[in-house]
Amino acid sequence: MELYFLGTGAGMPFKERNTSAVALRMEKSGGIWLFDCGEATQHQFLHSSLKLGKIKKIWVTHLHGDHIFGLPGLLGSRSFMQSEDDLTLYGPDGLDRFVSASLETSGTFLSYPLHIETIEDGCWYEFEHSRVLVKKLNHTVPSYGFRIEEKSRPPRLKADLLKKKGVLPGPLYNELKNGRDVTLESGEVLKSAHYLHKPEKGKTAAILGDTSPCEAAVELAKDADVLVHESTFSSQLKDHAEKFGHSTAMHAAHTARDANAKMLILTHISARYHKEESQILLDEAQPIFRNTYIANDFSSFKI
């Protein structure tokens, strides 16, 4: 999996940061999952290597404008590109009304089937290569976070060992890959366990919407390979952050530490902090959680 940040600002766009949007490349399925879709997200796609047609799912954390105002345009542009692949939106109650009203009022026709599912606290979503847990966070409106768990990969065959024994690719390979021992014409028995690598454990990413510190955030990020957490303010504005349901960099670091996450990425940065000032946020977070990074528009992180 790979995270690609398209918008890392908070509330409104400014020169250095667009509003919230982060893409998750799903290597197994070959598609893109988009988390939030702030205003002008489709413009950000034009300046990246990502393609609108590759988006398979859009997960919306909450219904504040800086997280959804880019949806109508993106959905329409995907149609203009003659995409016919299904697209599913997952989000809080009211997302369906917002999308339907926007498309109907603007007379926007979609060339592809669009499905909208209302998420609920504690729900799991199961897919072929992954599963997603949804938890409600602590914000001024219903806001959610997502734990994306990649399923373990089946063990790979040690083909080099088999070739050394003169066993070439064919039906016997499939038997061994499926965990069954095989007997050669010579009578020798090949034990499947001896010719299989250990299964590769899938990666886990936690991507949170706007939130002040809460236990749900820690639960979503438990032992995760990466936690994407808002860092709207520095600790100097702690009271301001808590009043409006946001977090400081220090709050995010405490969550990552308490969850035993492996990496923390700060995003949703207030316009108060331009490139030079954003170092303040890192300086606050890293003494608490060393492996902390700050996301900029078009930053990418391999998981």
C-alpha angles and dihedrals in degrees: 000000000000130000118218118187115214098168128018104167130107128235099343137014122263132182096276100035136039122205123280122310132128127178124210115204109215104208097190096053096031093228139110128245114202121207111204125342114223124186114301095012089138089057088055089054088059090060094048139063090250123108126215090219091062093062109111101168137017119203116198117201097195142337103258111129097246087063102043112022091095094057102087094050094045093049091049094048091050087057094048086057087061093242112172099179118114117258125199126200120202119193150120125303108289097038091102091053092049094050095042093049092047095050095041095047093048094044091237114169119202120214092203137055111269120200125189122197125189111227125218135197113275097013122143122209116203123207135170097265103016148015133219131213119203121206130178114240133199112272140125091266129026104294127175141200129209133218110201113197119190111213118242116268118241113257115273121235120250092232093169091064092049093050090052087058090050095253108140128199112286143094093328090061091057092049092053093045089054091055099257124132115233134207120221124217087257089061094250113141118221113207111221093216091059093056100045129085118225114275113268111242113231122242125251127214128184115203115184134196124219111314147148116227113301141154092247090064091054091048093052092049097044107142090338120163089228137010119202106200134172117249103182097159144016120248090263086075096042094129091048091050094051092045091059098037098257138125137235124224088257091054090052092049092051090052092051092048095047090048094049090232118172099223136015124206118192119212141151091071121187118242086243088079115065122179095288095041094048088074085074089068093051091047089056097045104041099064087058098037113016100195095066127136133180118229121227126189107287094016113143130199125193112219 
